[in-house]
Every structure is written in C-alpha cells, then in structure tokens.
Amino acid sequence: MNWIRTKQSAFYSMFFRAVAFLESLEMSLETEAMWKTLSRLALEARQLHIAERCFAALGDVSKSKALRQINKIAEQSAEEMVSL
C-alpha cells in the first residue's frame, strides 16, 4: 500500500514539474503543443487539477471552468468522506 502511494506521489510530481517548466516559457506554437500534450496526458491519468491548469494556459475557458467545478465537487466529496 505504501509503495502505491509513493508511486502516485512521484507520478503527480512529474506532472507538477512539467507545468512549472511550461509556465517558465513564453507562449509559442511549440509551447502550445506541449501544453496540449500535457493536458491530454493529465486527463488520461485523471490528474484533473493539472488538466485544469493546462486548459487555462491554452485559453480554453470552458474546459478550465468545467474542470474547476469537477475538482471542487471532488474536494467536497473527499472532505465529506473524511468526516464520516
């Protein structure tokens, strides 16, 4: 069980580092392509906070807002589960 958490944490860390790297770059066609790739990978990996950030960087307001709402619902559900 502990190994799984460690692997998940390392996996999230890779996404976080990718976002930090992309945020340091000026927007260009290449950077936009990297944001799009990262958004696809984040969605596939169910890293919705990362996907939300990617779509915000790409200027896709509707997807970013939808993911923000989904993330809020997920956080509220997690809080409710903890309080049970």
N, C-alpha and C positions, 0 to 999 in steps of 0.2 A: 504494500500500500504506500509506504513512504517513497519507494522508487518511482511510483506513478506520479506522485505529487512533484517530485524533483524533476522528472522529465517534462511535466506540464509547465512548471515554472521556467525551465530552460527554453521551452518552445515559445512561451509568451515573451521571454526576454529577447529572443531573436526578432520577433515582430516589433517590439519596442525599439530595439536598436535600429531596425530598418526605417521606422518612422522618424527617429531622431536624425538619421543620416539624410533622408529625403527633405526634412524640414530645413536642413542647412544649405540646400541647393536652391538656386534660382529656378523658377518655372521655365521649362523649355519643352520641346517635343519629347526629348529623351526622358526628362524628369516626369512628364505627364504619363509616359508609357510605364515608367517604374511604379508610379502611384496606382495606375490601373492594374498592373500585375499584382501589386501588394494587396489591393482591395479584393481581387479575386481569390488570392491565397488565404486572406484573412476570413473571407466568407466561407470558403471550403473548410477551414479549420475551426469555424464557429467562434472566431475572435471578433465579436461584434463591435467592441469598443475601438479596435484597430480599424475595422472596416469603416466605421463612422468617421474617423479622422481622415481616412483616405478620401472618402467621398466629399468631405468638407474641403480638402485641399484641391480636389478636382473641380470644385464649384457646383457639385451636384447636390443642390439644396434639398430636393425632395427625398433622395436616398439617405442623406445625412440626417434629416429630421425624422424619417421613419425609423432608422436605426437608433437614434437617441430615445425615441419613445419605447422601442423594444427593450433597450438597455435599462431604462427606468423601471419598466414592468418587471424585468428580471431581477433587478436590485431589490425592489419592493417584495417580490416573492421570496427572495433569499432571506431578507430580514424577517419576514413572517415565519419562515421555516425555523430560523434560529430561536425565535421567541416561543415556539411550541414546547 
